[in-house]
C-alpha cells in the first residue's frame, strides 16, 4: 500500500503550500505595482522645476535634476554624456557672445505628455520648445521639439536622456 504524501488540512485551516503561494504572490504583486498617478505627478513636479531653472538660466539649479551619466542629443551637435559635459553645453548656450540664448520656453513646464512605465522607475515626456537667440544681426527664433527620458534613482526622478531638434534648418529672425 502506497503512503499518501499529500498533507491534509483540518477544516478552516489553510494548507502550508497555499500559504506559501499566497505569500509569494502578494510579495510579487506588491513589488511590481506602483502608483502611476503619484509617479507621474512626481515627474511633472521635477520637470516643472528643471524647466523653470532653465528658463532663468540657473545652471547650478538645473544640474540638480540631471543623472550623473545623462545623455544629451542637441540639435546640430554630437551627442554628449555626463554632468560635466552638460554643464559646458549650458555655459555655451547661455554665454556664447556670437549666438547667446536670450530666452527659452518649453511645454515641459506643464506637460500633459508624461508617461511612466508600470515598473515605476522610468518615464518619458515629449513636447515643444522655443529658443530666442541674440546675435549681432538681431534676435532669432528657433521652434523645436524634445523627448526626455526620466529615471528614478534613490526615490527621485532625474533626466537620464534628452534629445531636442529644431523644426527648421536654422533659427529665423523674430517676427516684428
N, C-alpha and C positions, 0 to 999 in steps of 0.2 A: 504494500500500500504506500503510495506517494504521500509525502508530507506536504501539507498546504502551506506555502511560504507567504501567502498574502495575509497581511495583518488586517484583522477585522476591528473596526472601531465600535465602541459601545454607542448606542443611540444617543444623539445630541453632542457627540464629540467629533471633531474633525480629524481625519486621518493625518498623520505626521507628514506624509508625502504631499497632501493637499495644502498643508500649512506652508511647506517649503515652496511649492508652486505659487501660492498667493503672495508670499513674502518677496520672492524674486520678481514676480510680475509687477508688484506695486513699486519695487525699487526701480525697475527698468522704466516703468511709466513715469514715475516722479523725476527721474534723472533726465528724461528726454522731453519733458513737457515744460514749455516756457510761456510766460505771459507775454505774447507777441505784442499786444497793445501797450503794455508797460515798456517793453524794449523799444518799440517804435517811438514812443514819447521820449525816451532817454536819448535816442539817436537824434531826434528832432531838436531837442534842447542843446545837444552838443553841436549840431550843425548850425543852429542859430548863433551860438556863442563864437564859433570859429569864423563864421561869415561876418559877424559884427566886428571882430578883431581885424579881419582882412579889410573890411570897408574903412576902418580907421587906421589901417596900415601899421598896426601894432605887432611887430614880429615876435617879441617875447610871449605875448598873449596867444598869438596864432600857434606857436610851436607847442603849446600845452596840449593841443588836440591831435598831434601827429604821432604815429607809431615810430619807433626808433628806426625801423627798416622800411619805412614807407617808400612808395614809388610814385613819381610824378611823370606824366607824359604830356609836356606842354606843347601847345600848337607850334609847329615850325621849328622844333628843337629836339635833340636827342633825349631819350629817357634819362632821368636822374634817380638816384636812390640814396636814402639815408637823410637824417635830420640836417647834417652839416651842409649837404648839397642843396637841400630845400631852403635853408636859411640864406644861402648865397643867391638862390633864384629870387627870393623875396627882396633881398637887398638890391639886386639888379633891377627888378621891376619897379621898386619904389624910389630908387636913387639914380637911375640912368639919366644923364643930362640930355642925351640926344632924343630919347623917347621915354619920358617919365610917366608913370601911371598917375593920373590926376584923380580918377575915381573908379570905383569898382562896385557893381551891384550884381546880385545873384539871386535866383529864385530859391536857392538852398536855404535862405533865411526863414522861409515858411513853406518848405517843400511839401507838397502832397504826394510826392513820388517815392517815399521811403518804403522799402520792403525788407523785412527782417526774416531771415531763414528760420525754419522750425527749430533748428538746433539752438537758436538764440545767441549765437556768437559771431555772426556775420550778417551784414546788411549792405544794401546798395541804395543809392539815390541818384537821380538824373534830373537835369533841368537846363535852364538857360542862364547866360551871364552877359554882362555888358562892361567893357573896359573903355574908359576915356583916357587918351594919351595926350600929353603936352609935348609938342615938338616946336622946332624953330619956325616951321611953316604954319603953325596954328594947332588947334585941337583936332584929334582924330578919334573916331568911334569904331569899336570893334564888337560886333554881336557874335555870340557863340553859344556853345553847349558844353556840358560836363557830364561825367559819370564818376561817382565817388563810391569806393568800396570802404565800408566801415568794419572794424574788427573789435570784438570785445576782449579786452586784456585786463586782467585783475579787476573785474567788475565795472570797468569804464570803457566807453566807446572811443576809438581812435581812428583817424583817417589812415587807412592802410595803402590805398592807391587812389589816384585821381588822374583822369585823362580829360583834357579840355581842348577844344578846337574852335576855330573861327568859322562863321558861316560864309565869309568871303575870302578872297585871295589875300587881301591886305586891309588894314584899317582905312576908313574913308573919312573925309572931312565932316565935322559935326555940322548938321543942317542948321542954317541960320534961323 
